[in-house]
Amino acid sequence: MDEIKITIIGAGVVGLALAAELSKKHDNILVLEKNEKFGMETSSRNSEVIHSGIYYRSGSLKTKLCRQGAELLYEFCGKKDIPHKRISKLIVASCPEEVIKLKLLFEQGRQNEVKEIYWYDQADVKKLEPQVKCLNAVFLPHTGIIDSHRLMEGLYQEGRNRNVMYSFHTTVNRIGPEMPGFRIGIEEDPDFSFRSRIVINSAGLFSDKIASLAGIDIDKEGYRIAFCKGSYFAYSGKPPLQRLVYPVPHEELTGLGVHATLDLNNRLRFGPDTEYVENLDYGVDGNKSGGFYEKAACIISGLRKEAFHPDTAGIRPKIKGEGFHDFIIMEEKEKGLPGLIDLVGIESPGLTACLAISRYVADMVTHLV
C-alpha cells in the first residue's frame, strides 16, 4: 500500500458518506480511523434528528447542505430500510420576548426555503401537544429522527461493497506534501508511510489538528476547534409528547437549548446543554438533573422531577470565536496544498447534511483527478 488515490481521515458519519459517494466513480480509496470502529465520537452521541434548515443563516453551507441532505437522507433510508420517522417538531416561545425572536426565526426559515413551515398560536399547539406551554410556536412537519448507527452501518457496507479499504486503530501523525499528493505517516508504525494523491480531512473533533499537520496555520485561518460538550437526561415513564419540542435557540446559535427528543423506541430525552471542555469526557453530572427539569418544565407541563436520569453526552466540534460559524469545506490549493480538502467545524446539522456534504466534496474531487 505505497500509493493511494484518495485517503479519507475520519470514519464518522461524514467520512463514511464520503467513502460511499466517492466509491461510485473512484477506486483505490482508503479510510483511516483512530478508534476501534467507525462513528465512536460525535456521530453516535447526538439527538439523531433530521433537521429542516431553519436555524442557519440564509446562503450558508449549513442551510444549503442541511436542506438538501434531509431529502437525500429520507430517500436513502427508504431505499436501504434504515429506521427513521418524520416525527415533526415544534419550536416554542414562552414569553413576549421569545415571540419576537421566534418570528425572526420563522422569517429566516421562509428565506431558507424550509420545506413546510407554519406559524401556530397557543390553540393550534394545544391540539397537537396538550402538555406544551407556549404563546406561539413554529411547526415543522418535515423534521424527523433516524437510527444513526444503522445509517452508519449502511454507509460502511456500501463502501465495502465497492472495495473501499478501512483501517481502524490508525492515527495519522504526519502529512507532508509530496507532489502530486502527500505522504502520510501513522502513530502506530513510525517506520511506515504511504503516498496519497488526494487527502480529505474529515476528522471531526480533531480536524483542526489534521489541518495543522498538513501545514495550515489553524489560528490564522480560523480552523481551531473547541470541544463543546452536551449532556442528555432520559425521562422515565410514558412520554407526555408525540413529537420533538424545542425552545427558542440561544443567541448566535451557540446551542439549540435543552429540548425534548423522542427516539424510534419512543424514549424521551432532554438535552443537550452547552459546556466547553478540554478533554473528551462523556460522563454526565447527575447534579444537573434539577436544572434540566426546570428548563424542560418551562415548556412542558406535568413533568416529574424524579423521572430525570443521567443518560449520555456528546461533544461537538465548534469552531472557536464569537458569532455564527459556517461549515468549513475547503480545497487548499490557495494555501499551497493542492489535493487537500479540509472539513472543519462539521457539527450540527452534520448528521442531516452528511449525504449532501459527500456530494459537495465529490464535485471538488472531480476537478483534482
ZATITOR-303350 format. One record per residue (C-alpha): x, y, z; residue in one letter. Coordinates in pm, whole numbers. Layout:
<rs>
R, X, Y, Z, a
...
</rs>
This chain:
<rs>
R, 0, 0, 0, m
R, 257, 257, -106, d
R, 21, 476, -312, e
R, -346, 558, -259, i
R, -567, 767, -482, k
R, -798, 912, -212, i
R, -739, 897, 163, t
R, -1021, 998, 397, i
R, -916, 1073, 755, i
R, -1201, 1001, 996, g
R, -1482, 744, 987, a
R, -1765, 937, 1143, g
R, -2091, 964, 953, v
R, -1946, 1224, 714, v
R, -1631, 1022, 643, g
R, -1842, 712, 579, l
R, -2072, 908, 348, a
R, -1772, 1045, 160, l
R, -1629, 698, 106, a
R, -1965, 562, -13, a
R, -2018, 852, -255, e
R, -1665, 870, -394, l
R, -1651, 494, -450, s
R, -1926, 529, -711, k
R, -1672, 684, -951, k
R, -1329, 622, -798, h
R, -1127, 324, -685, d
R, -827, 293, -452, n
R, -994, 472, -159, i
R, -866, 434, 198, l
R, -1041, 546, 517, v
R, -826, 591, 828, l
R, -986, 594, 1174, e
R, -803, 618, 1506, k
R, -1078, 441, 1703, n
R, -1157, 69, 1701, e
R, -1462, 115, 1477, k
R, -1650, 384, 1288, f
R, -1868, 655, 1440, g
R, -1750, 640, 1800, m
R, -1746, 1015, 1872, e
R, -1981, 1295, 1762, t
R, -2169, 1080, 1509, s
R, -2303, 838, 1770, s
R, -2362, 1087, 2051, r
R, -2630, 1330, 1938, n
R, -3007, 1382, 1917, s
R, -3041, 1177, 1594, e
R, -3262, 1447, 1443, v
R, -3310, 1509, 1071, i
R, -3320, 1890, 1071, h
R, -3511, 2121, 837, s
R, -3254, 2400, 788, g
R, -3442, 2674, 974, i
R, -3167, 2772, 1215, y
R, -2878, 2867, 990, y
R, -2800, 3186, 800, r
R, -2952, 3221, 456, s
R, -2699, 3132, 188, g
R, -2470, 2943, 426, s
R, -2339, 2595, 358, l
R, -2517, 2477, 672, k
R, -2852, 2588, 529, t
R, -2792, 2461, 175, k
R, -2647, 2124, 273, l
R, -2895, 2065, 557, c
R, -3194, 2123, 330, r
R, -3051, 1907, 51, q
R, -2924, 1650, 298, g
R, -3262, 1595, 462, a
R, -3416, 1500, 127, e
R, -3125, 1272, 39, l
R, -3137, 1110, 383, l
R, -3509, 1031, 363, y
R, -3455, 883, 17, e
R, -3152, 679, 127, f
R, -3329, 548, 438, c
R, -3626, 441, 230, g
R, -3409, 252, -18, k
R, -3186, 90, 242, k
R, -3455, 16, 501, d
R, -3285, 229, 766, i
R, -3519, 307, 1059, p
R, -3641, 667, 1057, h
R, -3959, 865, 1111, k
R, -4092, 1208, 1010, r
R, -4198, 1287, 1363, i
R, -4231, 1670, 1324, s
R, -4112, 1946, 1557, k
R, -4241, 2246, 1749, l
R, -4013, 2539, 1834, i
R, -4192, 2725, 2113, v
R, -4188, 3076, 2258, a
R, -4295, 3106, 2621, s
R, -4289, 3485, 2672, c
R, -4334, 3801, 2459, p
R, -3957, 3849, 2421, e
R, -3922, 3497, 2286, e
R, -4214, 3551, 2047, v
R, -4018, 3833, 1884, i
R, -3715, 3606, 1841, k
R, -3933, 3322, 1714, l
R, -4088, 3547, 1449, k
R, -3741, 3632, 1323, l
R, -3657, 3262, 1314, l
R, -3979, 3189, 1125, f
R, -3895, 3453, 863, e
R, -3543, 3312, 833, q
R, -3691, 2968, 776, g
R, -3903, 3105, 494, r
R, -3599, 3275, 341, q
R, -3412, 2946, 371, n
R, -3692, 2777, 174, e
R, -3755, 2527, 451, v
R, -3994, 2258, 334, k
R, -4325, 2308, 517, e
R, -4313, 2570, 792, i
R, -4613, 2701, 985, y
R, -4677, 2971, 1247, w
R, -4900, 2842, 1527, y
R, -5077, 3013, 1814, d
R, -5140, 2861, 2154, q
R, -5467, 2695, 2050, a
R, -5301, 2533, 1747, d
R, -5026, 2391, 1967, v
R, -5270, 2254, 2225, k
R, -5442, 2050, 1955, k
R, -5109, 1881, 1875, l
R, -4945, 1870, 2216, e
R, -5175, 1946, 2514, p
R, -4881, 1942, 2760, q
R, -4674, 2205, 2578, v
R, -4671, 2554, 2731, k
R, -4620, 2844, 2493, c
R, -4761, 3162, 2341, l
R, -4664, 3076, 1985, n
R, -4472, 2808, 1801, a
R, -4317, 2724, 1466, v
R, -4435, 2386, 1340, f
R, -4204, 2183, 1116, l
R, -4377, 1864, 997, p
R, -4079, 1761, 781, h
R, -3838, 1720, 1076, t
R, -3752, 1360, 1157, g
R, -3550, 1119, 1365, i
R, -3314, 847, 1249, i
R, -3120, 549, 1378, d
R, -2773, 698, 1325, s
R, -2598, 368, 1399, h
R, -2794, 186, 1129, r
R, -2724, 475, 892, l
R, -2351, 447, 952, m
R, -2362, 70, 915, e
R, -2540, 114, 581, g
R, -2283, 365, 454, l
R, -1995, 147, 574, y
R, -2132, -160, 395, q
R, -2190, 41, 79, e
R, -1826, 146, 79, g
R, -1706, -209, 149, r
R, -1921, -341, -135, n
R, -1731, -108, -370, r
R, -1388, -207, -236, n
R, -1320, 90, -8, v
R, -1041, -2, 236, m
R, -1092, 83, 605, y
R, -808, 88, 857, s
R, -909, 123, 1224, f
R, -674, 183, 1517, h
R, -482, 407, 1275, t
R, -382, 754, 1396, t
R, -238, 997, 1142, v
R, 60, 1187, 1281, n
R, 238, 1311, 967, r
R, 114, 1473, 646, i
R, 378, 1614, 415, g
R, 348, 1743, 58, p
R, 494, 1504, -200, e
R, 372, 1633, -531, m
R, 144, 1535, -672, p
R, -10, 1445, -337, g
R, 100, 1388, 20, f
R, 299, 1141, 226, r
R, 110, 1021, 530, i
R, 257, 863, 841, g
R, 80, 691, 1129, i
R, 145, 681, 1502, e
R, 110, 304, 1534, e
R, 403, 231, 1298, d
R, 667, 508, 1284, p
R, 855, 328, 1006, d
R, 555, 308, 773, f
R, 423, 576, 540, s
R, 240, 595, 209, f
R, 160, 850, -59, r
R, -193, 968, -137, s
R, -291, 1178, -438, r
R, -587, 1334, -252, i
R, -635, 1370, 123, v
R, -975, 1453, 272, i
R, -969, 1568, 633, n
R, -1294, 1454, 793, s
R, -1154, 1410, 1143, a
R, -1437, 1581, 1331, g
R, -1319, 1679, 1679, l
R, -959, 1660, 1560, f
R, -999, 1815, 1215, s
R, -802, 2123, 1321, d
R, -513, 1903, 1434, k
R, -509, 1723, 1098, i
R, -513, 2057, 912, a
R, -224, 2172, 1129, s
R, -27, 1855, 1050, l
R, -60, 1941, 682, a
R, 95, 2281, 745, g
R, -206, 2511, 787, i
R, -197, 2788, 1047, d
R, -528, 2699, 1213, i
R, -547, 3018, 1419, d
R, -481, 3245, 1123, k
R, -736, 3059, 908, e
R, -1000, 3028, 1183, g
R, -987, 2649, 1191, y
R, -926, 2594, 1564, r
R, -1184, 2366, 1728, i
R, -1332, 2391, 2078, a
R, -1483, 2083, 2242, f
R, -1845, 2170, 2321, c
R, -1998, 1905, 2546, k
R, -2371, 1843, 2565, g
R, -2527, 1618, 2827, s
R, -2862, 1440, 2800, y
R, -3109, 1325, 3064, f
R, -3357, 1045, 2998, a
R, -3714, 1065, 3121, y
R, -3862, 751, 3276, s
R, -4228, 668, 3228, g
R, -4470, 740, 2949, k
R, -4365, 1043, 2740, p
R, -4615, 1332, 2755, p
R, -4528, 1420, 2394, l
R, -4567, 1278, 2045, q
R, -4312, 1495, 1864, r
R, -3995, 1698, 1919, l
R, -4027, 2019, 2122, v
R, -3753, 2283, 2119, y
R, -3720, 2622, 2290, p
R, -3610, 2934, 2106, v
R, -3237, 2879, 2028, p
R, -2954, 3058, 2206, h
R, -2812, 3384, 2076, e
R, -2572, 3340, 1782, e
R, -2679, 2974, 1772, l
R, -2431, 2869, 2041, t
R, -2686, 2596, 2115, g
R, -3045, 2498, 2042, l
R, -3140, 2492, 2408, g
R, -3242, 2195, 2623, v
R, -3505, 2031, 2406, h
R, -3726, 1723, 2415, a
R, -3650, 1447, 2168, t
R, -3806, 1108, 2114, l
R, -3613, 821, 1964, d
R, -3750, 543, 1747, l
R, -3835, 342, 2059, n
R, -4043, 633, 2191, n
R, -3788, 704, 2462, r
R, -3789, 1067, 2577, l
R, -3464, 1255, 2637, r
R, -3385, 1615, 2727, f
R, -3071, 1796, 2617, g
R, -2812, 1878, 2522, p
R, -2680, 2162, 2736, d
R, -2363, 2353, 2643, t
R, -2035, 2314, 2832, e
R, -1687, 2372, 2692, y
R, -1432, 2111, 2800, v
R, -1063, 2048, 2742, e
R, -1077, 1671, 2704, n
R, -1313, 1404, 2573, l
R, -1517, 1336, 2886, d
R, -1852, 1169, 2822, y
R, -1965, 1145, 3184, g
R, -2297, 1307, 3279, v
R, -2315, 1501, 3605, d
R, -2624, 1380, 3789, g
R, -2633, 1707, 3985, n
R, -2756, 1877, 3667, k
R, -3092, 1698, 3679, s
R, -3265, 1981, 3867, g
R, -3155, 2237, 3609, g
R, -3268, 2015, 3322, f
R, -3605, 1966, 3490, y
R, -3652, 2341, 3539, e
R, -3571, 2422, 3176, k
R, -3794, 2143, 3047, a
R, -4078, 2243, 3279, a
R, -4078, 2591, 3126, c
R, -4215, 2445, 2801, i
R, -4382, 2118, 2909, i
R, -4631, 2073, 3192, s
R, -4680, 1765, 3407, g
R, -4318, 1651, 3414, l
R, -4193, 1468, 3723, r
R, -3860, 1590, 3859, k
R, -3767, 1244, 3989, e
R, -3812, 1096, 3640, a
R, -3498, 1272, 3506, f
R, -3196, 1039, 3495, h
R, -2843, 1090, 3351, p
R, -2824, 935, 3005, d
R, -2531, 1014, 2777, t
R, -2321, 1302, 2648, a
R, -2175, 1410, 2316, g
R, -1907, 1656, 2216, i
R, -1948, 1892, 1921, r
R, -1653, 2029, 1718, p
R, -1732, 2400, 1739, k
R, -1507, 2650, 1567, i
R, -1357, 2888, 1822, k
R, -1467, 3250, 1820, g
R, -1777, 3461, 1862, e
R, -2078, 3460, 1634, g
R, -2209, 3222, 1371, f
R, -1962, 2982, 1210, h
R, -2045, 2802, 889, d
R, -1910, 2463, 785, f
R, -1555, 2492, 651, i
R, -1523, 2273, 340, i
R, -1215, 2392, 158, m
R, -980, 2263, -111, e
R, -648, 2406, -1, e
R, -482, 2487, -332, k
R, -468, 2857, -244, e
R, -266, 2768, 65, k
R, -16, 2575, -145, g
R, -165, 2235, -68, l
R, -345, 2117, -383, p
R, -526, 1791, -327, g
R, -601, 1854, 42, l
R, -969, 1905, 125, i
R, -1041, 2019, 480, d
R, -1375, 1970, 652, l
R, -1366, 2164, 979, v
R, -1641, 2250, 1226, g
R, -1881, 1987, 1097, i
R, -2117, 1997, 1393, e
R, -2497, 2008, 1374, s
R, -2651, 1974, 1117, p
R, -2369, 1743, 1006, g
R, -2571, 1425, 1051, l
R, -2860, 1562, 845, t
R, -2624, 1704, 583, a
R, -2385, 1407, 553, c
R, -2502, 1285, 212, l
R, -2517, 1638, 71, a
R, -2168, 1709, 207, i
R, -2042, 1393, 37, s
R, -2178, 1509, -299, r
R, -2037, 1859, -248, y
R, -1691, 1717, -180, v
R, -1721, 1465, -466, a
R, -1766, 1760, -703, d
R, -1442, 1909, -569, m
R, -1261, 1581, -625, v
R, -1365, 1566, -991, t
R, -1152, 1878, -1051, h
R, -848, 1724, -882, l
R, -816, 1392, -1067, v
</rs>
